Amino acid sequence: MYSFNKTQGPRALWKGMGSTFIVQGVTLGAEGIISEFTPLPREISHKWNPKQIGEHLLLKSLTYMVAMPFYSASLIETVQSEIIRDNTGILECVKEGIGRVMGLGVPHSKRLLPLLSLIFPTVLHGVLHYIISSAIQKFVLLILKRKTYSSHLAESTSPVQSMLDAYFPELIANFAASLCSDVILYPLETVLHRLHIQGTRTIIDNTDLGYEVLPINTQYEGMRDCINTIRQEEGMLGFYKGFGAVIIQYTLHAAVLQITKIIYSTLLQNSV
C-alpha cells in the first residue's frame, strides 16, 4: 500500500470504487424489477417454507446473473494498473458491461471465457455468500439479544446502555456475517476473479512489490480446471493469495465499530 501510494498516488488505492457502487445499484434494481414482475419474494416471511426459500434463492440467482457482466467490468477496473489505465468515466462500467454482453468494445483475446461459462461460479459464490452471511447474522443477533435481555433482567440499565443495546447488536451481527462469509468463501472468490479477468488484456499491479505491472497469461478452461491448476501449481495457499488484505480490512472495520461505540456512548452521556 505504501509503494502504491508513493508511485501512483492515493487515487490508486481507491480505483474502481465508483463502479462498485454501480454494480450494487444494478443488483438492487434488477432484484426489484424481477420481483415486481414475477412471484419470486424479495423477503422471507417468519412463516417460511422450503418453497418460499427456493423461490427467494432463485430470485437472488437471477439477480446475480443480470449483474454479472457489470461485476466483471467493475472487477477489471478495480485491479487494472493505474499506470496504464486511461481516465475513464464513472459510467464506463455500464458501457463495458453492455459491451461484454453484446460482444462490442475492446477486442479481447481468445482466452476470454464466455459469459455462459461464468454464470455457475458467479451465481454459486453469490448465493453461498448470501446464505452464509444471512444465517450468521441471524444467529449472532439472536445470541446478542438474549444476552442483552438477560442482563436487563439481572440489573437495571442506564438510558445510554439501552440505546446501545438497541442498535449496536445489529452492527456487530452484520460485521460477523460479512467477516465469516468472506473468509469461508475466499478460495472460491479467488477462482471467480481469475476466471472473470482471464483474456481481458488486463495489466495488473504487482502487489508483492508495489511498483511493477504484470500481464494476465492464464489459460483456464473453466472453474474445475482453474481449481485443479491452482492446487497443482501453487498449492492450497494459492487460493489464499491476498488474504492479508482481508485481515487488514476487517481489523480496520472492527476498530471503526469500537470507535463508533465510544463516540456514541459519549454523546448520549452528554445529552442525558
Secondary structure, 3 states (H helix, E strand, C coil): CHHHHHHHCHHHHHCCHHHHHHHHHHHHHHHHHHHHHCCCCCCCCCCCCHHHHHHHHHHHHHHHHHHHHHHHHHHHHHHECCCCCCCCCCCHHHHHHHHHHHCCCCCCCCCCCCHHHHHHHHHHHHHHHHHHHHHHHHHHHHHHHHHHHHHHHHCCCCHHHHHHHHHHHHHHHHHHHHHHHHHHCHHHHHHHHHHHHCCCCCEEECCCCCCCEEECCCCCCCHHHHHHHHHHHCCHHHHHCCHHHHHHHHHHHHHHHHHHHHHHHHHHHHHC
